[in-house]
Amino acid sequence: REALIGKSDYDLFPKEEADYFTAIDRQVLKAGSLLDIPEEPIETKDQGRRSLHTKKIPICDDTGEPQYLLGISEDITDRKRTENALRESEEQYRSIFENAAEGIFQTTLDGKYVAVNPALVRMYGYDSPEDMIATITDIASQLYVDPWCREVFIRLIQENEEVADFEALVYRKDGSFIWV
């Protein structure tokens, strides 16, 4: 507190940043309304570059004239880093999903595809992931030659949280069948 109270932006930040902050403050005072800045970079003394979510609003006197400026900032640097890491992870997962040689899929418990990768689409003879998802609306009856295999598959997942060495005879789009 002692390092901040009574100081101006020019005492705390490089001139370019201080100019930016001062211009924003003047804009808020002139407009007389709340300004929400979802993300703004700031150079800190001890922690380097950080990102803040800042809200600024004028504090007015009885006549409605702005007298002070209230600013509330939240350090969102760690959240932004986490979001970026998650986005990179999702992009990496998507790349693996899209480029895998093996068929990869996600389904609902009641037998509808949520996602299928291109390898699975090729294996089953469909034109695109969208085509396969739209066409197969009941995996047990439309895909498995023996529909009870779907029940066995689901039971194995529920009991073991994974399925290994499971084989089933399934239909391709053209009516032929393959072992998977």
C-alpha positions in Angstrom: 0.0 0.0 0.0 2.8 2.4 0.9 4.4 1.9 -2.5 1.1 2.8 -4.3 -0.8 5.4 -2.3 -0.2 8.9 -3.5 1.6 7.8 -6.7 0.5 8.4 -10.2 0.6 6.0 -13.1 3.8 7.8 -14.2 5.5 7.0 -10.9 4.6 3.3 -11.3 4.8 2.4 -15.0 6.8 3.2 -18.1 5.6 6.3 -19.9 3.8 4.4 -22.7 1.8 2.3 -20.2 1.2 5.3 -18.0 -0.1 7.3 -21.0 -2.5 4.4 -21.9 -3.8 4.1 -18.3 -4.3 7.9 -18.0 -6.1 8.1 -21.3 -8.5 5.3 -20.2 -9.1 7.0 -16.9 -9.9 10.3 -18.6 -12.3 8.4 -20.9 -14.1 6.9 -17.9 -14.4 10.2 -16.1 -15.7 12.0 -19.3 -18.2 9.2 -20.1 -19.4 9.0 -16.5 -20.0 5.3 -16.8 -18.5 1.9 -16.0 -15.7 0.7 -18.3 -15.0 -3.1 -18.4 -11.6 -4.0 -19.8 -11.7 -7.8 -20.1 -7.9 -8.1 -20.5 -5.1 -5.6 -20.3 -1.4 -6.3 -20.0 0.6 -4.7 -17.2 4.3 -4.8 -16.3 4.8 -5.4 -12.6 7.8 -4.6 -10.4 8.3 -8.1 -9.1 6.3 -10.5 -11.2 7.0 -9.3 -14.8 4.2 -9.1 -17.4 0.8 -9.9 -16.0 -2.8 -9.8 -17.4 -5.5 -8.0 -15.6 -9.3 -7.8 -15.9 -10.1 -4.3 -14.8 -13.3 -2.4 -14.2 -13.3 1.4 -13.8 -16.1 3.7 -12.7 -16.2 7.4 -11.8 -17.2 8.3 -8.2 -19.3 11.4 -8.5 -20.2 14.2 -6.0 -23.8 15.3 -5.2 -24.0 17.2 -8.4 -23.0 14.3 -10.5 -19.6 15.6 -11.3 -16.8 12.9 -11.3 -14.5 13.5 -8.3 -12.6 10.2 -8.2 -12.0 7.1 -10.2 -12.6 3.6 -8.7 -10.6 0.9 -10.4 -10.9 -2.8 -9.5 -8.4 -5.2 -11.1 -8.2 -8.9 -11.0 -5.0 -10.7 -12.0 -6.1 -13.2 -14.6 -2.6 -14.3 -15.7 -2.7 -17.8 -14.3 -6.2 -18.3 -15.6 -5.2 -17.2 -19.1 -2.1 -19.5 -19.0 -4.4 -22.4 -17.9 -6.9 -21.5 -20.7 -4.0 -21.4 -23.3 -2.6 -24.7 -22.0 -6.1 -26.3 -22.3 -6.5 -24.9 -25.8 -3.1 -26.3 -26.8 -4.0 -29.7 -25.2 -7.4 -29.7 -27.0 -5.6 -28.9 -30.3 -3.2 -31.7 -29.7 -6.0 -34.2 -28.9 -7.9 -33.1 -32.0 -4.8 -33.6 -34.1 -4.3 -37.1 -32.7 -8.0 -37.9 -33.1 -8.1 -36.7 -36.7 -4.9 -38.3 -37.8 -4.9 -41.6 -36.0 -4.7 -44.8 -38.1 -7.1 -46.5 -35.7 -10.8 -45.8 -35.5 -11.7 -43.5 -32.5 -15.2 -42.6 -31.5 -17.4 -41.2 -28.7 -20.9 -42.4 -28.2 -23.8 -41.8 -25.9 -24.9 -44.6 -23.6 -28.1 -45.0 -25.7 -26.1 -45.7 -28.9 -25.6 -42.5 -30.8 -22.3 -41.3 -32.1 -21.0 -38.0 -30.7 -17.7 -38.0 -32.6 -16.0 -40.3 -35.1 -12.6 -39.9 -36.6 -11.7 -40.2 -40.3 -10.1 -43.6 -39.8 -13.3 -45.0 -38.4 -15.3 -43.4 -41.2 -13.1 -45.1 -43.8 -13.2 -48.4 -42.0 -17.0 -48.4 -42.0 -17.3 -47.0 -45.6 -19.0 -43.7 -44.9 -18.4 -40.5 -46.8 -17.6 -38.2 -43.8 -17.9 -38.1 -40.0 -21.1 -36.1 -40.4 -22.6 -38.7 -42.7 -21.8 -41.5 -40.2 -23.1 -39.7 -37.2 -26.3 -38.7 -39.0 -26.9 -42.2 -40.4 -26.1 -44.4 -37.4 -28.7 -43.4 -34.8 -28.8 -46.8 -33.0 -25.3 -48.4 -32.9 -26.6 -51.7 -31.4 -29.1 -52.4 -34.2 -27.5 -50.6 -37.1 -23.8 -51.5 -36.6 -23.5 -54.7 -34.8 -24.4 -57.9 -36.6 -25.3 -59.3 -33.2 -26.9 -56.3 -31.3 -26.2 -57.9 -27.9 -22.5 -57.2 -28.5 -23.2 -53.5 -27.8 -24.5 -54.5 -24.3 -21.4 -56.6 -23.6 -19.2 -53.7 -24.7 -21.0 -51.3 -22.4 -20.9 -53.7 -19.5 -17.2 -54.2 -19.9 -16.6 -50.4 -19.9 -18.8 -50.0 -16.8 -17.0 -52.9 -14.9 -13.4 -52.3 -16.0 -13.4 -48.6 -17.2 -11.8 -49.9 -20.4 -12.2 -52.6 -23.0 -9.4 -54.8 -24.4 -9.5 -57.8 -26.7 -13.1 -57.3 -27.6 -14.0 -58.4 -31.1 -17.3 -57.9 -32.9 -18.7 -58.4 -36.3 -20.1 -55.0 -37.6 -21.8 -53.8 -40.8 -20.3 -51.4 -43.2 -22.4 -48.8 -45.0 -22.7 -51.0 -48.1 -24.1 -53.9 -46.1 -20.9 -55.9 -46.0 -19.4 -56.7 -42.7 -16.0 -56.6 -41.0 -14.5 -57.7 -37.7 -13.4 -55.0 -35.4 
